[in-house]
């Protein structure tokens, strides 16, 4: 009897689920509330503090970013010390080397160009312990990275992480030539357009953990990021740079709610949206909502590494519109007739769509022209990277 009841329940659930699959288009409000959004951490150590200010935009707006420019942004202590941040880019306010005493509490104080005033609650200055390890393991199609940490003094308990990615890649063709001033000349000996480096900070992803229910303040093998083998990031070398923050219990609750509301919605079994908490307030209009949460801490950093030679699966070359033999066609421009060579070189290369990458030989020992291909196949910088290697890069070309 029990199996039959279980089957009936399953069938009923399926009926309910499938009957709920009619499209629903909720009404979209066009009201522009323009709430202030505050992002960033007050870095109480020697690293830089970057606070980003922006305004919310209505759904359907053409632009999704509206920086709050021209504001006066201060870090203040409960002992009346003040530290001014400078606007380095629209809506990005920066200061360096705060080195704040750990005995004091701190807050953000913001004055906008329109005359509004905002301030956060005073928050304790948390000292972040070192990251113990960045480890990884492999699946059939990617690499999963993990972070581990601990605090022997058991004063942290609540942890948060952000990460930044770096990877190297290469162009389809290597070149020692370049087009310049209507002729083909050699590249400078210190120029290399074959190897490049890219970096990115993921726009999404909220990573935190707590040891609050453990006897020891230990975080072990917390998943951070997953790197797809088909994404082009594992074609040579890959680095994940993890930054760790010690946070308060209240900040932990904020990040929990934010993750629940942004990453875990979509089915009838997910938690329903809940109101955000914040410790930032509009002094001018206490009823006005503010989005964000101010934390104060030092940071610690550690990198994890993996190379293409280590992964147990096939990786796909760098993502780009022109990356293989079929989409990187090779063409030739002959020296002869020399009387028209300058004009022909101009027609081919002046637009910047093509680049030379070597001599064309026919027979194999006699150069009779130049090979060329779409510039994205010759100059790795055209795929979004730089040929300047990070100073800490552990590998040589």
C-alpha positions in Angstrom: 0.0 0.0 0.0 2.8 2.4 0.8 4.4 2.2 -2.7 1.0 2.9 -4.3 0.5 6.0 -2.1 4.0 7.2 -2.9 3.2 6.9 -6.6 0.0 8.8 -6.3 1.7 11.6 -4.4 4.4 11.8 -7.1 1.8 11.9 -9.8 -0.1 14.6 -8.0 3.1 16.7 -7.5 3.9 16.3 -11.2 0.4 17.5 -12.1 0.7 20.5 -9.8 4.2 21.4 -11.1 3.2 21.0 -14.8 0.0 22.9 -14.3 2.0 25.8 -13.0 4.1 26.2 -16.1 1.9 28.9 -17.8 4.0 32.0 -18.5 3.5 34.8 -16.1 4.6 38.3 -16.9 4.5 40.4 -13.8 3.8 44.1 -14.1 7.0 46.1 -14.4 7.2 49.4 -12.6 8.8 52.3 -14.4 9.2 54.3 -11.3 12.8 55.5 -10.9 13.5 55.4 -7.2 17.1 56.1 -7.5 18.2 54.5 -4.3 21.8 54.9 -3.4 23.9 51.7 -3.7 27.1 51.5 -1.7 29.7 48.8 -2.5 33.1 48.1 -0.9 34.9 47.4 2.3 36.8 49.8 4.5 40.2 48.2 4.3 41.8 49.0 7.7 45.3 47.7 6.6 47.8 49.0 4.1 45.8 48.0 1.0 43.5 50.4 -0.8 39.9 51.1 0.1 37.5 51.5 -2.8 33.9 52.5 -2.3 31.6 52.5 -5.3 28.5 54.7 -5.3 25.7 54.3 -7.8 22.0 54.7 -8.1 19.4 52.0 -8.8 17.8 52.2 -12.3 14.2 51.1 -13.2 13.7 47.8 -15.0 13.9 48.2 -18.7 16.3 51.2 -18.5 18.8 51.4 -21.4 21.7 51.8 -19.0 22.1 49.5 -16.0 24.9 51.6 -14.4 24.4 55.1 -13.0 27.4 56.2 -11.0 27.0 58.7 -8.2 29.6 61.3 -9.0 30.9 64.4 -7.2 30.2 63.0 -3.7 32.3 63.7 -0.6 33.2 60.3 0.9 34.8 60.0 4.4 35.9 57.2 6.6 35.3 58.4 10.2 36.4 56.8 13.5 34.4 56.9 16.8 37.3 59.1 18.1 36.5 61.8 15.5 39.3 61.1 13.0 38.4 61.6 9.4 39.9 60.2 6.1 38.9 61.6 2.8 38.5 59.3 -0.3 39.2 60.7 -3.8 37.0 60.0 -6.8 39.4 58.2 -9.2 36.7 57.1 -11.7 33.0 58.1 -12.0 31.4 56.8 -8.8 34.6 55.1 -7.5 36.2 56.7 -4.4 39.6 55.5 -3.3 42.2 55.9 -0.5 45.3 53.9 0.4 47.2 52.9 3.5 44.6 53.7 6.1 46.3 51.5 8.7 43.5 52.1 11.2 43.9 51.3 14.9 42.1 48.1 15.8 40.8 49.5 19.1 38.4 51.9 17.3 35.2 51.6 15.3 34.7 53.2 11.9 31.9 54.3 9.6 31.3 55.8 6.1 30.0 59.3 5.9 28.8 60.5 2.5 27.7 63.9 1.2 26.2 63.8 -2.4 26.4 66.7 -4.9 22.6 67.1 -4.5 22.9 67.9 -0.8 21.9 64.5 0.6 23.8 63.0 3.6 24.3 59.3 4.4 26.2 57.6 7.1 26.7 54.0 8.3 26.7 52.7 11.8 30.1 52.5 13.5 31.5 49.0 12.9 34.3 47.2 14.7 37.6 46.7 12.9 38.0 43.0 12.2 41.5 41.5 11.8 41.5 38.9 9.0 43.6 35.7 9.5 45.8 34.4 6.7 44.4 32.0 4.1 45.8 28.5 4.7 45.5 27.0 1.3 43.9 27.3 -2.1 43.4 23.8 -3.5 41.6 22.3 -6.5 40.3 19.1 -8.0 39.1 18.1 -11.4 35.8 17.1 -12.9 35.3 15.7 -16.4 35.1 19.2 -17.8 36.5 21.8 -15.4 38.5 22.7 -12.3 36.9 23.4 -8.9 38.9 25.6 -6.5 38.5 25.6 -2.7 39.7 27.9 0.1 40.7 26.8 3.6 41.4 29.1 6.6 41.4 29.1 10.4 41.8 31.5 13.3 43.7 30.0 16.3 42.3 32.8 18.5 38.7 31.9 17.4 37.9 35.6 17.0 36.9 35.5 13.3 34.1 32.9 12.9 32.5 34.7 9.9 34.4 34.8 6.6 33.8 36.2 3.2 35.8 35.9 0.0 36.2 37.6 -3.4 38.3 36.3 -6.2 40.0 37.6 -9.3 41.1 35.5 -12.3 44.2 35.7 -14.5 45.0 33.5 -17.4 47.5 33.4 -20.3 46.8 32.5 -23.9 48.4 32.7 -27.3 47.5 33.8 -30.8 47.1 31.4 -33.7 50.2 32.7 -35.5 53.5 34.0 -34.1 54.9 37.0 -35.9 58.2 38.9 -36.2 56.7 41.4 -38.7 54.5 44.5 -38.6 53.0 46.9 -41.1 54.1 50.5 -40.6 54.4 53.5 -42.8 53.3 51.6 -46.0 55.9 48.9 -45.6 56.6 45.7 -43.7 59.3 45.9 -41.1 60.5 43.7 -38.3 59.1 43.9 -34.8 61.3 45.3 -32.0 63.2 42.4 -30.3 61.3 43.0 -27.0 57.9 42.9 -28.7 55.8 39.7 -28.4 52.3 39.5 -29.7 52.0 35.7 -29.4 51.6 35.4 -25.6 49.0 37.5 -23.7 47.4 37.7 -20.3 43.9 38.5 -19.3 42.1 39.0 -16.0 38.6 39.3 -14.8 36.6 39.9 -11.6 33.3 37.9 -11.8 30.2 40.1 -11.7 28.2 37.5 -9.8 29.0 35.1 -7.0 28.8 35.6 -3.2 31.1 33.5 -1.1 31.0 33.2 2.7 31.1 30.6 5.4 31.0 30.4 9.2 32.6 28.2 11.9 30.1 29.5 14.5 28.7 26.0 15.2 32.1 24.3 15.3 34.4 23.9 18.4 37.3 25.3 16.4 37.4 28.4 14.2 38.2 26.4 11.0 37.0 26.7 7.4 37.9 23.7 5.3 37.6 23.2 1.6 35.0 25.9 1.0 34.2 26.0 -2.8 35.1 29.3 -4.5 35.1 29.2 -8.3 34.7 26.6 -11.0 36.6 27.0 -14.3 35.1 25.4 -17.4 37.5 23.6 -19.7 35.6 25.0 -22.6 35.9 28.6 -21.6 39.3 29.3 -22.9 40.9 30.1 -19.6 42.9 26.8 -19.3 44.6 26.9 -22.6 48.0 27.7 -20.9 48.2 28.9 -17.3 45.5 29.9 -14.9 45.6 31.7 -11.6 42.8 32.4 -9.1 43.6 35.2 -6.6 41.4 34.9 -3.5 40.9 37.8 -1.1 39.6 37.0 2.4 37.6 39.2 4.8 36.7 38.7 8.4 33.2 40.0 8.9 30.7 40.5 11.7 27.8 38.2 12.4 25.5 41.0 11.2 27.4 41.4 7.9 27.2 37.6 7.5 23.4 37.8 7.7 23.4 40.6 5.1 25.4 38.4 2.7 23.1 35.4 3.4 20.0 37.4 2.5 21.7 38.9 -0.6 22.7 35.4 -1.9 19.3 34.0 -1.2 17.6 36.9 -3.0 19.9 36.9 -6.0 21.1 33.3 -6.6 18.6 31.0 -5.0 15.3 32.0 -6.6 13.6 30.4 -9.5 11.5 27.4 -8.4 8.5 26.9 -6.2 10.8 25.2 -3.7 13.3 28.1 -3.3 13.1 30.5 -0.4 10.9 33.6 -1.1 12.5 37.0 -1.5 13.1 38.8 1.8 13.9 42.5 2.6 17.6 43.4 2.7 19.1 44.6 5.9 21.6 47.5 5.9 23.6 49.5 8.4 23.7 52.6 6.2 21.1 55.3 6.5 20.0 58.5 4.8 20.4 61.3 7.4 18.5 63.8 5.2 15.5 61.5 4.7 15.4 58.6 7.2 12.6 56.9 5.2 14.8 56.6 2.1 16.1 53.1 1.4 19.9 52.6 1.0 21.4 49.4 -0.5 24.6 48.1 0.9 26.4 47.1 4.1 29.6 48.7 5.5 32.3 46.4 6.9 35.7 47.2 8.3 38.6 44.7 8.2 42.1 44.0 7.0 42.4 41.6 4.1 44.5 38.6 3.3 45.3 37.2 -0.2 46.5 33.9 -1.6 46.7 32.5 -5.2 46.0 29.1 -6.6 47.6 27.9 -9.8 46.9 25.3 -12.6 48.3 24.7 -16.0 46.9 23.1 -19.1 49.4 20.3 -18.8 47.9 19.3 -15.5 44.2 19.0 -16.4 42.9 15.5 -17.3 40.5 16.7 -20.0 40.8 18.4 -23.4 40.7 22.2 -23.2 39.2 24.5 -25.9 41.5 27.3 -27.3 40.9 30.9 -26.3 37.4 32.1 -26.9 37.3 34.5 -29.9 35.8 35.0 -33.3 38.9 33.8 -35.2 40.8 31.0 -33.4 41.4 28.0 -35.6 42.7 27.0 -39.1 39.2 27.4 -40.7 38.5 30.8 -39.2 42.1 32.0 -39.3 42.7 31.7 -43.1 46.2 32.4 -44.3 46.7 34.6 -47.4 49.8 35.8 -49.3 50.8 39.0 -50.9 53.7 38.6 -53.4 56.7 40.9 -53.7 56.3 40.9 -57.5 55.5 43.1 -59.2 57.5 45.4 -56.8 56.2 48.5 -58.6 52.8 48.0 -57.0 53.8 46.3 -53.7 53.5 49.5 -51.6 49.9 50.1 -53.0 48.9 46.5 -52.4 50.3 46.5 -48.9 48.3 49.6 -48.2 45.1 48.1 -49.5 45.5 45.0 -47.3 46.9 46.3 -44.1 45.8 50.0 -43.8 42.4 49.1 -42.4 44.0 47.2 -39.5 41.9 44.1 -40.3 44.9 42.0 -41.3 48.4 41.6 -40.0 51.6 40.0 -41.5 53.1 37.1 -39.7 55.9 35.7 -41.8 57.5 35.3 -45.2 55.9 33.2 -47.9 58.4 30.8 -49.5 58.1 29.3 -53.0 60.2 27.1 -53.4 60.7 26.4 -49.7 64.0 28.3 -49.4 63.1 31.4 -51.4 61.0 34.2 -49.9 58.6 35.5 -52.5 56.1 37.4 -50.4 54.4 37.8 -47.0 51.9 35.6 -45.2 49.1 37.4 -43.5 45.9 36.6 -41.6 43.1 38.4 -39.7 44.7 40.6 -37.0 43.0 38.6 -34.2 44.9 35.6 -35.3 48.3 37.3 -35.2 48.1 39.9 -32.4 46.9 38.3 -29.1 46.1 41.7 -27.7 43.1 41.9 -30.1 41.4 39.2 -28.0 41.1 41.5 -25.0 44.4 40.9 -23.2 47.8 42.5 -22.8 51.2 41.2 -23.7 52.6 42.6 -20.4 53.2 39.8 -17.9 52.1 40.4 -14.3 55.2 40.9 -12.2 54.3 38.0 -9.9 53.6 35.6 -12.8 55.3 32.3 -11.8 55.9 30.9 -15.3 58.2 31.9 -18.1 57.0 31.8 -21.7 
